[in-house]
Amino acid sequence: MERAASRDALRREFDAELGAARAERILLQAALKAEFADEQKVRLAQQKSELKARLKTLANDKSLNVEQKEAMYLVCISSHAYQRSELLKQIRKERAVERAAMAPLPSWRTWVEARALTGNQAAISALRGMVYQDRRRAKQLGDDEDNAELTIRPAADVDVLDQEPKVEAVPYLEWRVTRRGTVMYFLRGEEPAFEDAGSKVAFCRSIISDEELRAALRYAMGRWGSTVRLSGGDAVFQERAARMLTELGGKPIGAQQLPATRDKQPMQRDKDSGPARKGRGR
């Protein structure tokens, strides 16, 4: 109910801005039309004045006989008609350029995208709904994923249908909303570390450092609690992620079981390698 109310409020805000933009556009179009009409009248009058001047000069030219003057008169009239036609074409082109330069009326999608990029949660939710609709139209039903994709998901008993990507103010993370309505998170402004896609936290590449993995696990635990599901990647990656999640106080589901005889030795190796050690997810 709360999410529906937020989207309704967002739609009312858009409708209000769209109505104001339409009213402003009508006023601007009326002003441009009057301006175009006045400018056309002046330019046509100037052209007509030039024709009169040429005809007057022709009439006063004593070097020409009557037949010559009549022939030159017809040439001037014909030339004027052609020049007037070309001037009107030029004016129409100029009007089209002016109209094209007018700010377009906002569409619902572009308006929502702009709001989502600022971190507006209601706009992010609405944008995700449109993305899901696009997928359904393309017959990409459900959440079909590559089994090799590295993801962190909520536990099975969590209702993911009501989940939306979140913009979380985390001191060590920077965020950016994508045009798909997901939220990318960055460590110190570097390459994206992970992505909140609503029902999952996904990694943006296959090579994941310990720092990135730890940040993603902490973020997922903050969203869904200490029990999360690890999926994708090879056994080495899942074992590494499960061990790190356990160290953080979480409980992994779906990961490879940690052999008891190997619990201490890999942890010591991780410690010796430092926090920025790279690990291959696939």
C-alpha positions as CSV (number, residue, x, y, z in Angstrom):
1,M,0.0,0.0,0.0
2,E,2.8,2.4,0.9
3,R,4.6,1.7,-2.4
4,A,1.4,2.2,-4.4
5,A,0.7,5.5,-2.6
6,S,4.3,6.7,-3.4
7,R,3.8,5.9,-7.0
8,D,0.5,7.6,-7.1
9,A,2.0,10.7,-5.6
10,L,4.8,10.5,-8.1
11,R,2.3,10.3,-11.0
12,R,0.4,13.3,-9.6
13,E,3.6,15.3,-9.5
14,F,4.4,14.3,-13.1
15,D,0.9,15.2,-14.3
16,A,1.2,18.6,-12.6
17,E,4.5,19.3,-14.2
18,L,3.2,18.1,-17.6
19,G,0.2,20.4,-17.4
20,A,2.4,23.3,-16.5
21,A,4.7,22.5,-19.4
22,R,1.8,22.2,-21.9
23,A,0.4,25.6,-20.8
24,E,3.8,27.2,-21.1
25,R,4.2,25.6,-24.6
26,I,0.9,27.0,-25.7
27,L,1.9,30.5,-24.7
28,L,5.3,30.2,-26.4
29,Q,3.7,28.9,-29.6
30,A,1.3,31.8,-29.7
31,A,4.1,34.3,-29.1
32,L,6.2,32.6,-31.9
33,K,3.3,32.6,-34.3
34,A,2.8,36.3,-33.8
35,E,6.5,37.0,-34.2
36,F,6.7,34.9,-37.3
37,A,3.7,36.7,-38.9
38,D,5.2,40.1,-38.2
39,E,8.6,39.1,-39.5
40,Q,7.0,37.6,-42.7
41,K,5.0,40.7,-43.3
42,V,8.1,42.9,-43.1
43,R,10.2,40.7,-45.3
44,L,7.5,40.4,-48.0
45,A,6.9,44.1,-47.9
46,Q,10.7,44.7,-48.4
47,Q,10.7,42.4,-51.4
48,K,7.7,44.2,-52.9
49,S,9.3,47.5,-52.3
50,E,12.4,46.4,-54.2
51,L,10.2,45.3,-57.1
52,K,8.5,48.7,-57.3
53,A,11.9,50.4,-57.3
54,R,13.1,48.2,-60.2
55,L,9.9,48.8,-62.2
56,K,10.2,52.6,-61.6
57,T,13.8,52.5,-62.8
58,L,12.7,50.5,-65.8
59,A,9.9,53.0,-66.6
60,N,12.3,56.0,-66.5
61,D,15.0,54.3,-68.6
62,K,14.9,56.3,-71.9
63,S,17.4,54.0,-73.6
64,L,14.7,51.3,-74.0
65,N,11.7,51.4,-76.3
66,V,8.2,50.3,-75.4
67,E,8.6,46.7,-76.5
68,Q,11.8,46.3,-74.6
69,K,10.3,47.8,-71.5
70,E,7.3,45.5,-71.7
71,A,9.7,42.5,-72.0
72,M,11.8,43.7,-69.1
73,Y,8.6,44.3,-67.1
74,L,7.5,40.7,-67.6
75,V,11.0,39.5,-66.5
76,C,10.9,41.5,-63.3
77,I,7.4,40.3,-62.4
78,S,8.4,36.7,-63.1
79,S,11.6,37.1,-61.1
80,H,9.7,38.6,-58.2
81,A,7.2,35.7,-58.1
82,Y,10.0,33.2,-58.0
83,Q,11.9,35.2,-55.3
84,R,8.7,35.5,-53.2
85,S,8.1,31.7,-53.4
86,E,11.7,31.1,-52.4
87,L,11.4,33.5,-49.5
88,L,8.2,31.8,-48.2
89,K,10.0,28.4,-48.3
90,Q,12.9,29.9,-46.4
91,I,10.6,31.3,-43.8
92,R,8.8,27.9,-43.4
93,K,12.2,26.3,-42.8
94,E,13.2,28.9,-40.2
95,R,9.9,28.3,-38.4
96,A,10.5,24.5,-38.4
97,V,13.9,25.1,-36.9
98,E,12.4,27.4,-34.2
99,R,9.7,24.8,-33.4
100,A,12.2,22.0,-33.2
101,A,14.3,24.0,-30.7
102,M,11.4,24.2,-28.3
103,A,11.9,22.1,-25.2
104,P,9.9,18.8,-25.7
105,L,7.1,17.9,-23.4
106,P,8.4,15.4,-20.8
107,S,7.3,11.8,-21.2
108,W,6.5,9.6,-18.2
109,R,9.6,7.4,-18.7
110,T,12.2,10.1,-19.3
111,W,10.8,12.1,-16.3
112,V,10.9,9.0,-14.1
113,E,14.5,8.2,-15.3
114,A,15.6,11.8,-14.4
115,R,14.0,11.5,-10.9
116,A,15.5,8.0,-10.4
117,L,19.0,9.3,-11.2
118,T,18.7,11.6,-8.2
119,G,18.0,8.7,-5.9
120,N,14.2,9.2,-5.6
121,Q,13.0,5.8,-4.2
122,A,9.5,6.1,-5.7
123,A,10.9,6.9,-9.1
124,I,13.3,3.9,-8.9
125,S,10.4,1.7,-8.0
126,A,8.4,3.0,-11.0
127,L,11.3,2.6,-13.3
128,R,11.9,-1.0,-12.3
129,G,8.2,-1.7,-13.0
130,M,8.7,-0.3,-16.5
131,V,11.8,-2.5,-17.0
132,Y,9.9,-5.6,-15.9
133,Q,7.1,-4.7,-18.4
134,D,9.7,-4.4,-21.1
135,R,11.0,-7.8,-20.2
136,R,7.6,-9.3,-20.3
137,R,6.9,-7.8,-23.7
138,A,10.2,-9.4,-24.9
139,K,9.0,-12.7,-23.4
140,Q,11.7,-12.7,-20.9
141,L,9.5,-13.8,-18.1
142,G,10.6,-14.3,-14.5
143,D,14.1,-13.8,-13.4
144,D,16.0,-16.0,-15.8
145,E,19.6,-15.8,-14.8
146,D,22.8,-17.4,-16.0
147,N,23.7,-19.9,-13.4
148,A,27.3,-18.7,-13.5
149,E,26.3,-15.1,-12.5
150,L,27.8,-14.2,-9.1
151,T,24.9,-13.0,-6.9
152,I,23.8,-12.6,-3.3
153,R,20.1,-13.0,-2.6
154,P,17.8,-13.0,0.4
155,A,17.1,-16.3,2.1
156,A,14.3,-18.5,0.6
157,D,11.8,-17.4,3.2
158,V,12.0,-13.7,2.3
159,D,9.4,-12.4,-0.1
160,V,11.5,-10.9,-3.0
161,L,8.5,-9.8,-5.0
162,D,8.2,-6.7,-3.0
163,Q,11.9,-5.8,-3.1
164,E,13.1,-2.7,-4.9
165,P,16.7,-1.5,-5.4
166,K,17.7,0.8,-2.5
167,V,19.8,3.9,-2.3
168,E,21.6,3.4,0.9
169,A,23.9,6.1,2.5
170,V,26.9,4.0,3.4
171,P,30.0,6.0,4.4
172,Y,32.5,4.0,2.3
173,L,30.3,3.6,-0.8
174,E,29.1,5.9,-3.5
175,W,26.0,5.1,-5.5
176,R,24.6,5.8,-9.0
177,V,21.2,4.9,-10.3
178,T,21.2,3.4,-13.8
179,R,18.5,3.8,-16.5
180,R,17.4,0.3,-15.7
181,G,16.4,1.4,-12.3
182,T,19.2,-0.5,-10.5
183,V,21.7,1.1,-8.2
184,M,25.4,0.7,-8.7
185,Y,27.7,1.0,-5.7
186,F,31.3,2.1,-6.0
187,L,34.3,1.9,-3.6
188,R,36.0,5.3,-3.4
189,G,34.8,6.3,-6.9
190,E,36.6,3.5,-8.7
191,E,35.0,0.9,-10.9
192,P,31.5,-0.4,-9.8
193,A,31.9,-2.9,-7.0
194,F,28.4,-4.4,-7.1
195,E,24.8,-3.7,-8.2
196,D,21.5,-3.7,-6.3
197,A,19.0,-5.1,-8.7
198,G,16.2,-5.4,-6.2
199,S,15.9,-9.1,-5.7
200,K,19.6,-9.6,-5.7
201,V,23.0,-8.0,-5.3
202,A,25.1,-8.8,-8.3
203,F,28.8,-8.3,-9.0
204,C,29.8,-6.3,-12.0
205,R,32.7,-8.4,-13.2
206,S,34.2,-11.8,-12.6
207,I,37.4,-10.6,-10.8
208,I,36.3,-9.5,-7.3
209,S,38.6,-8.2,-4.6
210,D,38.2,-9.1,-0.9
211,E,37.2,-5.5,-0.2
212,E,34.5,-5.5,-2.9
213,L,33.2,-8.9,-1.7
214,R,33.2,-7.8,1.9
215,A,31.3,-4.5,1.0
216,A,28.7,-6.5,-1.0
217,L,28.1,-9.0,1.8
218,R,27.7,-6.3,4.4
219,Y,25.3,-4.4,2.2
220,A,23.2,-7.6,1.5
221,M,23.1,-8.4,5.2
222,G,22.0,-4.9,5.9
223,R,19.1,-5.3,3.5
224,W,18.0,-8.9,4.2
225,G,19.5,-9.9,7.5
226,S,22.4,-12.2,8.4
227,T,21.1,-15.2,6.4
228,V,21.7,-14.7,2.6
229,R,22.0,-17.0,-0.4
230,L,25.2,-17.2,-2.4
231,S,24.9,-18.3,-6.0
232,G,27.1,-18.5,-9.1
233,G,30.8,-18.8,-9.5
234,D,33.0,-21.8,-8.9
235,A,33.5,-23.8,-5.7
236,V,36.6,-21.7,-4.8
237,F,34.7,-18.5,-5.0
238,Q,31.7,-19.8,-3.1
239,E,33.9,-21.2,-0.3
240,R,35.7,-17.8,-0.1
241,A,32.4,-15.9,0.0
242,A,30.9,-18.2,2.6
243,R,33.9,-18.0,4.8
244,M,33.9,-14.2,4.6
245,L,30.2,-14.1,5.3
246,T,30.7,-16.3,8.4
247,E,33.5,-14.0,9.6
248,L,31.0,-11.1,9.3
249,G,28.5,-12.9,11.5
250,G,26.3,-14.1,8.6
251,K,25.0,-17.5,7.6
252,P,25.4,-18.6,4.0
253,I,22.8,-20.6,2.1
254,G,23.5,-22.4,-1.2
255,A,27.3,-22.1,-0.9
256,Q,29.8,-24.9,-1.0
257,Q,30.3,-26.5,2.4
258,L,33.5,-25.5,4.1
259,P,35.7,-28.5,4.9
260,A,36.6,-28.6,8.6
261,T,40.2,-29.5,7.9
262,R,40.7,-26.4,5.7
263,D,39.1,-23.8,8.0
264,K,42.2,-22.4,9.4
265,Q,44.8,-22.7,6.7
266,P,42.9,-20.7,4.0
267,M,41.9,-18.1,6.5
268,Q,45.6,-17.6,7.4
269,R,46.5,-17.4,3.7
270,D,43.7,-14.7,3.2
271,K,45.1,-12.8,6.1
272,D,48.6,-12.9,4.7
273,S,47.6,-11.8,1.3
274,G,46.0,-8.5,2.5
275,P,42.5,-7.0,2.1
276,A,43.0,-6.1,-1.6
277,R,43.7,-9.7,-2.7
278,K,42.0,-10.5,-6.0
279,G,39.8,-13.6,-6.3
280,R,38.3,-15.1,-9.5
281,G,34.6,-15.6,-9.3
282,R,34.3,-17.7,-12.4
